[in-house]
Amino acid sequence: MRTISRGRTARGLRALAVASGLIALTALAVPGAARADSAEPFSAAQLTTAAEAVDAADVGGTAWAVDEATGSVHVLVDETVGKAEIAAIEESAGALSGALDIERTPGTFEQYLQGGDAIYADLGWRCSLGFNVRSGSTFYFLTAGHCTEDPYGPTPPYPLWSDGVSQIGYTVSSYFPGDDFGLVQYDPQPASVPSTVLGGGTITAFADPAVGQAVCRSGSTTGVWCGSVTGLGYTVDYGGGDVVYDMIMTNVCAEPGDSGGPLWYGSVGYGLTSGGSGNCSSGGTTFYQRVTEAAAVSGVTLP
């Protein structure tokens, strides 16, 4: 979570992650929310429309994606989502509500902060370094956008960053909500930066994973944990208007303090920790910003 050392605006409070005890994802039936039997499968266009209806319902604590394998829209709801909110989602989908496969996960979706190597914002919170990158001869690093977002307004200068002892850089761009990544320029500029990750090896490429891909994640709260990719293209609604799209979903655990840290396997980087539910005692579900998009939009490559 962010620990703010001074007064907060309403926007600052919205951006503040809530530390809570989270438990593993379990498949619990939601009365009336399971997909109804249908003589005909839903078309791709109908599934897209149903997913857009879930988005339009704007219920915090939900995550969803079209599941082509089952011909449904898989919707995860955390424990903050009650029967009335589920009914609102179904009502939004209307005649396509039968396309919704709703699954409850105990715990709450939240944005994790401070993972990977700890970095500290001058605004008063701790976040995490994801991947070191470069553009020409200038060095930067990527991290979570909800870390680089300035809750007191978008006007530069963006947050300054330190390693807890001395200044290491400043945010030059930030994308959140919608996406969840930010770019920080090292200042002063180092002679070089490593492309290694905490608890892993040297990253030589960025790529998008496939479902079933083995992955590992590192963060300053929980260290290194591994698992696999369980879904792609998920939209996650953290509440308060903080909705992010096209997220990677995994069964790797994480806890508050792990945001911004890298998702990788071997020498390939896949994502930046955004948030999720669960803990590393009982397991969990986590979501990641695709690092290929973050690097492309930021115009950077590996060092």
Order of alpha helices (4+ residues) and beta strands (2+ residues): alpha-alpha-beta-beta-alpha-beta-beta-beta-beta-beta-beta-alpha-beta-beta-beta-beta-beta-beta-beta-beta-beta-beta-alpha
